[in-house]
Amino acid sequence: MTSSPTLLSPCQVGNITLKNRVIMSPLTRSRAGEERMPNDLMKEYYSQRKSAGLIISEATVISPQGCGWLHTPGIYSDEQMEAWKPITQALHERETPIFLQLWHCGRASHSSFQENNQLPVSASAIKINEDYIHTPIGKQPHETPRPLETQEIPRIVEDYRLAAERAKNAGFDGIELHGANGYLIDQFLQSKTNQRTDKYGGSFENRYRFLQEIVESVLTVFPANKVAVRLSPNGGYNDMGSPEYRELFTYVAQQLNQYGLAYLHIVDGLEFGFHNLGEPMTLAEFRQVFDGILMGNCGYTQESAEATIKAGNADLIAFGRPFISNPDLVERFANNWPLNPPADIKDWYSFGAEGYIDFPTYEDSQNS
């Protein structure tokens, strides 16, 4: 008898029945090469983790301007779209749905990633107050981004729509908009990074406008029950955290509630760093203002995930690091098998097979 009957029970997300509520979190692993092209190594990696109820792909850039991380995949060319197809097909053969996470790094980039060495863009000209960024030319200090002109913003919204179109053509079951962890959407939402005076700055309504326009643009491609949004109200990653975080993210969740989205993905755990501007926001708070499927994330164990879903505070829990070193995480939960030791952090972004597709399943380790 499993100790996680709720976590391992099915869940309906739109017209997709998830076989369990253990979700594979989006995990940047940097295996797509300099051309940002999905490949056989990535296909093997995702296929190994097929027992997840839903796989959310690693963050995938929507445009060359959106790049800010070495060797991450893209979805801004037809070649990239075609290269994703074997991955989605492999998972569908194993009856595992996969959403593509759409990403624009905004100020969390560097001119060496950009076409013609232009400055990275953001809501406002406020640089990340951290030591360095890993770039194509090695570790570099952060740069002050160029604030986007009002008339440039529709072009970026269109980049999201085109990325959603390619995701659909590549066979993804849906998309997740990465509005968390200090990337471009988050930079517009938060006062720490948004000091604009146009219609995208100032009030909650104005700062939410960019995300709203993106949501409404991708809803012309996918039905709402195949579109999700990820937020990180407690996060300090990429030098984020705004004093009005509780009121802001409550407002954003209330606005998103009207669409009937696939789910709202909340990075509620503090394992990734906390801004320490007050008490952490909880899933229970989001439950009060969001009627749809809620997903929790960050630092959950099998036990805490089961308890959170059982208490009614979430419907799904995403696991990140445990899925790196345990391709059979669901089977381990179901059979109360021990987990593999955590992956060495140096292998998370090693560019090769090591630390990526070489973790044994529990049954393999018993048979070796």
Secondary structure by P-SEA (a helix, b strand, c coil): ccccccccbbbbcccccccccccccccccccccccccccaaaaaaaaaaccccbbbcccccccccccccccccccccaaaaaaaaaaaaaaaaacbbbbbbbbbbccccccccccccccccccccccccccccccccccccccccccccccaaaaaaaaaaaaaaaaaaacccbbbbccccccaaaaaaccccccccccccccccccaaaaaaaaaaaaaccccccbbbbbbcccccccccccaaaaaaaaaaaaaccccccbbbbccccccccccccccccaaaaaaccccbbbbbccccaaaaaaaaaaccccbbbbccccccccaaaaaaaaccccccccccccccccccccccccccaaaaaac
